[in-house]
């Protein structure tokens, strides 16, 4: 009988245990020597948001992630509402976005989304003044109405006639790109048309958003290595930045030429006109092409991606919950019985309480911006007891927050618009540190009301006039690896008319 090779068996068992841990997607990430928790990140890239949710739920809503040694990939992940309220509101001045944020989001420049301190304060003051201007609000509502009637209707009618399959996510991205571009520049690129033309700028934004996602988890030398070799998300982001620069320069030039020929300043109409004609100043200097470029890209980044993402997940959620669809349609019929196409004014849209609740429920479960981060200027202690230093990145997963029983109750995974309606039948407002889909504190989204107006207009119109049939019902949509919550494979549907 051959002797049992004890050392070989021992090594095999140790090897099996190591490999089992290395390739397991369950449990907390292992902090390996040299590479840190990077192996867990790589193995879970296909389900990053779900993995983050599991780890935060298992660790009391806060967890310290460590990347490779000698890298700046290290952050404290938290979705504790007390921490978020402290960081985003009550102690806001000590928690700017920080230099790491600007470096990660370099492709959008120094606009309102990524700026800090005086630059951010000045930009926000200007943006609020322009966005709340009476003429801009009127322009925004008219633009949305025209986009539905003159762009969305022809496409939906054509798709219904042909009985063909359409990617609803692509359709919404085209719609929101056109409307945002017109609100920002006054020009409509007409990407939403029956021909579905290729949109280079829109694709560049997607590549930039994907690159940002990878920058969060991989060390900076890895970014530079990709750029040097010319491959991967970093290389695509570099190419995307050139497209954004070229296209924004073209729009800015067109706007300058247009303003030379106009006697009316146009203040309060499109945003570029407002910024140029009022000679807006940032930090004491007149807004130049660099500022206008960054403003243009920031508004397109925010307006196109977030609203289209919310609409896509909304229609998927409503299609999977027929009782919700029925209640929305009954509400539309009750509130606007004589308005077949539901192209309404703001007052009529605000009367659609159940629809508003369904949109809030979508934003809770599928926030368009699923995570964000900040850094303290001075050492501090969070309400959870965690000590943070100036070089600490604090990351927030809004996606995970909507899935926590400790925050939303045991039914947190159910799509329940009723949770947003109080006993009086009006909208129940949740604290922003519990529901931060639009941010919280001083940096809460300035375009929140515009976004809701657009979403309710599109949702009410489509649900009242068309049936949407999902083409893939057996599997859940996969979120793409992006800073925005897109569906990786789109949302394929068939469209048919409700009225003959």
KANOR-V927600 format. One record per pair of residues at least 12 apart in sequence whose C-alpha atoms are under 10 Angstrom apart, sorted by the first residue. I is the first residue (numbers start at 1). GAP is how many residues later the second one is. If there is no record, write none. Layout:
# KANOR-V927600
I|GAP  I|GAP
This chain:
# KANOR-V927600
21|19  22|17  22|18  22|21  23|16  23|17  23|19  23|20  23|21  24|16  24|19  24|20  25|15  25|16  25|18  25|19  25|22  25|26  26|14  26|18  26|25  26|28  26|29  27|13  27|24  27|27  27|28  27|31  28|12  28|23  28|24  28|26  28|27  28|28  28|30  28|31  28|35  28|37  29|12  29|22  29|23  29|26  29|36  29|37  30|35  30|36  31|34  31|35  31|36  31|37  32|34  32|35  32|36  32|37  33|35  33|36  34|33  34|34  34|35  34|36  34|37  35|31  35|32  35|33  35|34  35|35  35|36  36|29  36|30  36|31  36|32  36|33  36|35  36|37  36|38  37|28  37|29  37|30  37|31  37|32  37|36  37|37  37|180  38|27  38|28  38|29  38|30  38|35  38|179  38|180  38|181  39|28  39|29  41|26  41|176  41|177  42|175  42|176  45|169  45|172  45|435  45|436  46|432  46|433  46|434  46|435  47|431  47|432  47|433  47|434  48|431  48|432  48|433  49|321  49|322  49|348  49|349  49|350  49|351  49|430  49|431  49|432  49|436  50|349  50|350  50|353  50|429  51|349  52|25  52|345  52|347  52|348  53|26  53|344  53|345  53|346  53|347  53|348  53|349  53|350  53|351  54|346  54|349  54|350  55|22  55|345  56|21  56|22  56|23  56|24  56|341  56|344  56|345  56|348  57|22  57|343  57|344  57|346  57|347  57|348  57|349  59|19  60|18  60|19  60|20  60|324  60|346  61|16  61|17  61|18  61|19  61|20  61|22  61|323  61|336  61|339  61|340  61|343  61|345  62|14  62|15  62|16  62|17  62|18  62|21  62|322  62|324  62|332  62|333  62|334  63|12  63|13  63|14  63|15  63|16  63|323  63|331  63|332  64|12  64|13  64|14  64|322  64|329  64|330  64|331  65|12  65|152  65|328  65|330  66|151  67|150  67|151  67|152  68|149  68|150  68|151  69|150  70|149  71|147  71|148  71|149  71|150  72|28  72|144  72|145  72|146  72|147  72|148  72|319  72|320  72|321  73|142  73|143  73|144  73|145  73|146  73|147  73|319  73|320  74|142  74|143  74|145  74|317  74|318  74|319  74|320  74|321  75|141  75|142  75|298  75|299  75|300  75|313  75|316  75|317  75|318  75|319  75|320  75|321  76|297  76|299  76|310  76|311  76|312  76|316  76|317  76|318  76|319  76|320  77|294  77|295  77|296  77|316  77|317  77|318  77|319  77|320  78|295  78|306  78|316  78|317  78|318  78|319  78|320  78|322  78|323  79|316  79|317  79|318  79|319  79|320  79|321  79|322  79|323  79|325  79|328  79|354  79|355  80|302  80|303  80|304  80|316  80|321  80|324  80|326  80|327  80|353  80|354  81|302  81|303  81|320  81|326  81|350  81|351  81|352  81|353  81|354  81|355  82|300  82|301  82|302  82|351  82|352  83|298  83|299  83|300  83|301  83|302  83|303  83|313  83|350  84|298  84|299  84|310  84|312  84|348  84|349  84|350  84|352  84|355  84|356  84|357  85|298  85|346  85|347  85|348  85|349  85|351  85|355  85|356  86|296  86|297  86|347  86|355  87|287  87|288  87|289  87|295  87|296  87|307  87|346  87|353  87|354  88|286  88|344  88|345  88|348  88|351  88|352  88|353  88|354  88|355  88|356  89|343  89|344  89|351  89|352  89|353  89|354  89|355  90|351  90|352  91|285  91|289  91|350  92|284  92|349  92|350  92|351  93|24  93|283  93|284  93|349  94|280  94|281  94|282  94|283  94|284  94|285  94|286  94|296  95|21  95|278  95|279  95|280  95|281  95|282  95|283  95|285  95|295  95|298  95|299  96|18  96|19  96|20  96|21  96|277  96|278  96|279  96|280  96|281  97|16  97|17  97|18  97|19  97|20  97|275  97|276  97|277  97|278  97|279  97|280  97|296  97|297  98|16  98|17  98|18  98|19  98|275  98|276  98|277  98|278  98|279  98|292  98|293  98|295  99|15  99|16  99|17  99|275  99|276  99|292  100|116  100|273  100|274  100|275  100|291  100|293  101|13  101|14  101|15  101|111  101|115  101|271  101|272  101|273  101|274  101|292  102|12  102|13  102|14  103|109  103|112  103|117  104|107  104|108  104|109  104|110  104|111  104|112  104|116  105|103  105|104  105|106  105|107  105|108  105|110  105|111  105|378  106|102  106|106  106|131  106|135  107|98  107|101  107|102  107|104  107|105  107|130  107|131  107|133  107|134  107|135  107|137  107|138  107|187  107|190  107|191  108|97  108|100  108|101  108|133  108|136  108|137  108|185  108|186  108|187  108|188  108|189  108|190  108|191  108|192  108|193  109|132  109|181  109|182  109|184  109|185  109|186  109|188  109|189  110|180  110|181  110|183  110|184  110|185  110|187  110|188  111|12  111|13  111|179  111|180  111|181  111|182  111|183  111|184  111|185  111|186  111|187  111|188  112|12  112|15  112|179  112|182  112|183  112|186  112|187  112|331  113|181  113|182  113|184  113|185  113|186  113|188  113|189  113|330  113|332  114|180  114|184  118|164  118|165  119|163  119|164  120|162  120|163  120|323  121|161  121|162  121|321  121|322  122|158  122|159  122|160  122|161  122|162  123|157  123|158  123|159  123|160  123|168  123|172  124|318  124|319  124|321  124|322  126|148  126|149  126|154  126|155  126|156  127|144  127|147  127|148  127|168  127|319  127|320  128|317  128|318  128|319  129|139  129|145  130|137  130|138  130|139  130|140  130|141  130|142  130|144  130|145  131|52  131|137  131|138  131|139  131|140  131|143  131|315  131|316  131|318  131|319  132|136  132|314  132|315  132|317  132|318  133|134  133|135  133|136  134|133  134|134  134|135  135|131  135|132  135|133  135|134  135|135  136|47  136|130  136|131  136|132  136|133  136|134  136|135  136|138  137|46  137|131  137|132  137|133  137|313  138|130  138|131  138|207  139|43  139|44  139|47  139|129  139|130  139|131  140|39  140|40  140|42  140|43  140|129  140|130  140|310  140|313  140|314  141|202  141|203  141|204  141|205  141|309  141|312  141|313  141|316  142|203  143|35  143|36  143|37  143|39  143|40  143|43  143|45  143|311  144|31  144|32  144|34  144|35  144|36  144|38  144|39  144|199  144|306  144|309  144|310  144|311  144|313  144|314  145|197  145|198  145|199  145|200  145|309  145|312  145|313  146|33  146|197  147|28  147|29  147|31  147|32  147|41  147|43  147|45  147|311  148|27  148|31  148|193  148|195  148|306  148|309  148|310  148|313  148|314  149|192  149|194  149|312  150|42  150|43  151|23  151|24  151|27  151|39  151|40  151|41  151|42  151|43  152|19  152|20  152|22  152|23  152|40  152|41  152|42  152|306  152|309  152|310  153|40  153|188  153|308  153|309  154|38  154|39  154|40  155|16  155|37  155|38  155|39  155|40  155|41  156|15  156|37  156|38  156|306  156|310  156|338  156|339  156|340  156|341  157|37  157|309  157|338  157|339  157|340  158|36  158|337  159|35  159|335  159|336  159|337  160|306  160|307  160|334  160|335  160|336  160|337  161|334  161|335  161|336  162|332  162|333  162|334  163|331  163|332  163|333  164|329  164|330  164|331  164|332  165|304  165|305  165|306  165|326  165|327  165|328  165|329  165|330  166|305  166|324  166|325  166|326  166|327  166|328  166|329  167|145  167|304  167|322  167|323  167|324  167|325  167|326  167|327  168|140  168|143  168|144  168|145  168|147  168|148  168|300  168|302  168|322  168|323  168|324  168|325  168|326  168|327  169|139  169|140  169|141  169|142  169|143  169|144  169|146  169|317  169|318  169|319  169|320  169|321  169|322  169|323  169|324  170|22  170|26  170|138  170|139  170|142  170|320  170|321  170|322  171|20  171|21  171|22  171|25  171|137  171|141  171|319  171|320  172|20  172|132  172|133  172|135  172|136  172|137  172|138  172|139  172|140  172|286  173|18  173|19  173|29  173|130  173|131  173|132  173|133  173|134  173|135  173|136  173|138  173|139  174|15  174|16  174|17  174|18  174|19  174|22  174|23  174|24  174|25  174|28  174|130  174|131  174|134  175|15  175|16  175|17  175|18  175|129  175|132  175|133  175|283  176|15  176|16  176|124  176|127  176|128  176|129  176|130  176|131  176|132  176|133  176|135  176|275  176|278  176|279  177|12  177|13  177|14  177|15  177|22  177|24  177|25  177|123  177|124  177|126  177|127  177|128  177|130  177|131  178|12  178|13  178|14  178|122  178|126  179|12  179|13  179|121  179|124  179|125  179|275  180|90  180|116  180|119  180|120  180|121  180|122  180|123  180|124  180|125  180|127  181|70  181|89  181|90  181|115  181|116  181|118  181|119  181|122  181|123  182|87  182|88  182|89  182|90  183|86  183|87  183|88  183|89  183|90  183|116  183|117  183|120  184|67  184|85  184|86  184|87  184|88  184|89  184|90  184|111  184|112  184|113  184|115  184|116  184|119  185|63  185|66  185|67  185|69  185|70  185|84  185|85  185|86  185|87  185|88  185|89  185|111  186|65  186|69  186|83  186|84  186|85  186|86  186|87  187|64  187|67  187|68  187|83  200|40  200|43  200|44  200|47  201|39  201|40  201|41  201|42  201|43  201|44  201|45  201|46  201|47  201|96  201|99  202|38  202|41  202|42  202|98  202|99  202|102  202|103  203|37  203|40  203|41  204|32  204|33  204|34  204|35  204|36  204|37  204|38  204|39  204|40  205|32  205|35  205|36  205|38  205|39  205|92  205|95  205|96  205|99  205|100  206|30  206|31  206|34  206|95  206|99  206|276  206|277  206|278  206|280  207|26  207|27  207|28  207|29  207|30  207|31  207|32  207|33  207|34  207|275  208|25  208|26  208|27  208|28  208|29  208|30  208|31  208|32  208|33  208|36  208|93  208|274  208|275  209|24  209|28  209|31  209|92  209|96  209|272  209|273  209|274  209|275  209|276  210|23  210|24  210|26  210|27  210|270  210|271  210|272  210|273  210|274  211|12  211|21  211|22  211|23  211|24  211|25  211|26  211|27  211|29  211|270  211|271  211|272  212|21  212|22  212|25  212|269  212|270  212|271  212|272  213|20  213|158  213|267  213|268  213|269  213|270  213|271  214|18  214|19  214|20  214|267  214|268  214|269  215|18  215|19  216|156  216|157  216|179  216|267  222|12  223|12  227|12  244|49  244|50  244|52  244|53  245|45  245|48  245|49  245|52  246|47  247|46  247|49  247|50  248|41  248|42  248|44  248|45  248|46  248|47  248|48  248|49  249|40  249|41  249|43  249|44  249|47  250|43  251|21  251|42  251|45  252|20  252|21  252|24  252|37  252|40  252|41  252|44  253|36  255|17  255|18  255|21  256|16  256|17  256|20  256|21  258|15  259|14  259|17  259|18  264|13  265|12  265|13  266|12  271|21  271|24  271|25  271|28  272|20  272|21  272|23  272|24  275|12  275|13  275|16  275|17  275|20  276|12  276|16  299|148  301|183  302|66  302|67  302|143  302|145  302|182  303|144  303|147  303|148  305|63  305|64  305|178  305|179  305|180  305|181  306|61  306|62  306|63  306|132  306|145  306|178  306|179  306|180  307|61  307|143  307|144  307|145  307|147  307|148  308|60  308|143  308|146  308|147  308|177  308|178  309|53  309|54  309|57  309|58  309|59  309|60  309|175  309|176  309|177  309|178  310|49  310|50  310|52  310|53  310|56  310|57  310|58  310|59  310|141  310|145  310|175  310|176  311|48  311|51  311|52  311|57  311|143  311|144  311|145  311|147  311|148  312|50  312|54  312|173  312|174  312|175  312|178  312|179  313|46  313|49  313|50  313|52  313|53  313|54  313|55  313|164  313|172  313|173  313|174  313|178  314|44  314|45  314|46  314|47  314|48  314|49  314|51  314|52  314|141  314|145  315|44  315|47  315|144  315|147  315|148  315|153  315|154  315|155  315|176  316|46  316|152  316|153  316|154  316|157  316|160  316|161  316|175  316|176  316|177  317|41  317|42  317|44  317|45  317|48  317|49  317|98  318|40  318|41  318|44  318|97  318|145  318|150  319|148  319|149  319|150  319|151  319|154  320|95  320|149  320|150  320|153  321|93  321|94  321|95  324|30  324|31  324|34  324|91  324|92  324|93  324|94  325|30  325|33  325|138  325|139  326|137  327|27  327|28  328|24  328|25  328|26  328|27  328|28  328|29  328|30  328|131  328|132  328|135  328|136  329|25  329|26  329|131  329|134  329|135  329|136  330|24  330|134  331|20  331|21  331|22  331|23  331|24  331|129  332|16  332|17  332|19  332|20  332|21  332|22  332|23  332|128  332|129  332|131  332|132  333|131  334|18  335|13  335|14  335|16  335|17  336|12  336|13  336|15  336|16  339|125  340|121  340|124  340|125  340|159  341|116  341|119  341|120  341|121  341|122  341|123  341|124  342|114  342|115  342|116  342|117  342|118  342|119  342|120  342|121  342|122  342|123  343|113  343|114  343|115  343|117  343|118  344|109  344|112  344|113  344|116  344|117  345|108  345|112  346|103  346|107  346|110  346|111  348|109  349|103  349|104  349|105  349|106  349|107  349|108  349|111  350|77  350|102  350|103  350|106  351|75  351|76  352|74  352|75  352|104  352|108  353|64  353|65  353|67  353|68  353|72  353|73  353|74  353|75  354|63  354|64  354|66  354|67  354|71  354|72  354|73  355|62  355|100  355|101  355|104  355|105  356|61  356|64  356|65  356|70  356|71  356|96  356|97  356|99  356|100  357|59  357|60  357|61  357|62  357|63  357|64  357|69  357|70  357|71  358|57  358|58  358|59  358|60  358|61  358|62  358|63  359|58  359|61  359|93  359|96  359|97  359|100  360|56  360|57  360|59  360|60  360|67  360|69  360|75  360|77  360|92  361|41  361|51  361|53  361|54  361|55  361|56  361|57  361|58  361|59  362|40  362|53  362|54  362|55  363|35  363|36  363|39  363|72  363|73  363|74  363|75  364|34  364|35  364|36  364|37  364|38  364|39  364|44  364|48  364|49  364|51  364|70  364|71  364|72  364|73  365|33  365|34  365|35  365|36  365|37  365|38  365|47  365|48  365|49  365|50  365|72  366|32  366|33  366|34  366|36  366|37  366|71  366|113  366|119  366|120  367|30  367|31  367|32  367|33  367|34  367|35  367|68  367|69  367|70  367|71  367|117  367|118  368|30  368|31  368|69  368|70  368|115  368|116  368|117  368|118  369|28  369|29  369|30  369|67  369|68  369|69  369|70  369|113  369|114  369|115  369|116  369|117  370|26  370|27  370|28  370|29  370|30  370|31  370|66  370|67  370|112  370|113  370|114  370|115  371|24  371|25  371|26  371|27  371|28  371|29  371|66  371|112  371|113  371|114  372|22  372|23  372|24  372|25  372|26  372|67  372|111  373|20  373|21  373|22  373|23  373|24  374|18  374|19  374|20  374|21  374|22  375|13  375|14  375|15  375|16  375|17  375|18  375|19  375|20  376|12  376|13  376|14  376|15  376|16  376|17  376|18  377|12  377|13  377|14  377|15  378|12  378|13  379|12  379|13  396|40  397|39  398|35  398|36  398|37  398|38  398|39  398|40  398|41  399|37  399|38  399|86  401|32  401|33  401|34  401|35  401|36  402|32  402|33  402|34  402|35  407|27  407|28  408|26  408|27  432|12  462|33  462|35  462|36  463|34  463|35  464|33  464|34  464|35  465|31  465|32  465|33  465|34  466|28  466|29  466|30  466|31  466|32  466|33  467|26  467|27  467|28  467|29  467|30  467|31  467|32  468|24  468|25  468|26  468|27  468|28  468|29  468|30  469|23  469|24  469|25  469|26  469|27  470|21  470|22  470|23  470|24  470|25  471|20  471|21  471|22  471|23  472|19  472|20  472|21  477|12  477|13  477|14  478|12
